[in-house]
Amino acid sequence: AQKVTQAQTEISVVEKEDVTLDCVYETRDTTYYLFWYKQPPSGELVFLIRRNSFDEQNEISGRYSWNFQKSTSSFNFTITASQVVDSAVYFCALSALRGSARQLTFGSGTQLTVLP
Amino acid sequence: DSGVTQTPKHLITATGQRVTLRCSPRSGDLSVYWYQQSLDQGLQFLIQYYNGEERAKGNILERFSAQQFPDLHSELNLSSLELGDSALYFCASSDPGGGLVTQYFGPGTRLTVL
């Protein structure tokens, strides 16, 4: 069985602070993918990033960075110099190959509020 | 804009009724997924179709059914609705050229059962 845990239910920061969202996963599969999605107040789910289990390189995209550590089964997401527009619910998700089925298992989400 | 479209955006109905949610995948995507987001259950996978065939089933109730048509659009049918079916229903699609890995989500249909 697969499981994704986002222990932080809600985080509140002041604009320009850095914030890290934690994600811990469990899977028995050796090949899997990890994702982060953003759900702004408007409700849609926006894809942010995908990593595969063989690629532990950290990634930076503008103010966003991701730290994938297989040894601790974690895939954390850091926003640098947060902005009010970053306020949203962020979901970490896991997908493993089951034949041609690749359903996502989502964490419970972290509500990030960035205060002006 | 992900390129996945869902209609309607909002749906309000009564208990015991039946509704149909519609999804059009991104151009070229063959796989469609349905997810339910509720306050108590979070985001849960319901069902996946690939090129018209069912590929995987998740926590989908027997009162719910889905299909994918030859033009690749998909419909999720919810019947004998209960108050607890009130949720946001998402459709997602993925590209076989990309190994069906990344799922792009539509804007969702918010279902309210009164």
Chai-1 contact restraints between the chains, C-beta under 6 A:
chainA,res_idxA,chainB,res_idxB,connection_type,confidence,min_distance_angstrom,max_distance_angstrom,comment,restraint_id
A,Y33,B,V101,contact,1.0,0.0,6.0,A-B,restraint_1
A,G43,B,G108,contact,1.0,0.0,6.0,A-B,restraint_2
A,E44,B,P107,contact,1.0,0.0,6.0,A-B,restraint_3
A,L45,B,F105,contact,1.0,0.0,6.0,A-B,restraint_4
A,F47,B,Y104,contact,1.0,0.0,6.0,A-B,restraint_5
A,R50,B,T102,contact,1.0,0.0,6.0,A-B,restraint_6
A,S100,B,Y50,contact,1.0,0.0,6.0,A-B,restraint_7
A,S100,B,R55,contact,1.0,0.0,6.0,A-B,restraint_8
A,A101,B,Q48,contact,1.0,0.0,6.0,A-B,restraint_9
A,A101,B,R55,contact,1.0,0.0,6.0,A-B,restraint_10
A,A101,B,A56,contact,1.0,0.0,6.0,A-B,restraint_11
A,R102,B,L100,contact,1.0,0.0,6.0,A-B,restraint_12
A,Q103,B,F45,contact,1.0,0.0,6.0,A-B,restraint_13
A,Q103,B,A56,contact,1.0,0.0,6.0,A-B,restraint_14
A,Q103,B,G58,contact,1.0,0.0,6.0,A-B,restraint_15
A,F106,B,L43,contact,1.0,0.0,6.0,A-B,restraint_16
A,S108,B,G42,contact,1.0,0.0,6.0,A-B,restraint_17
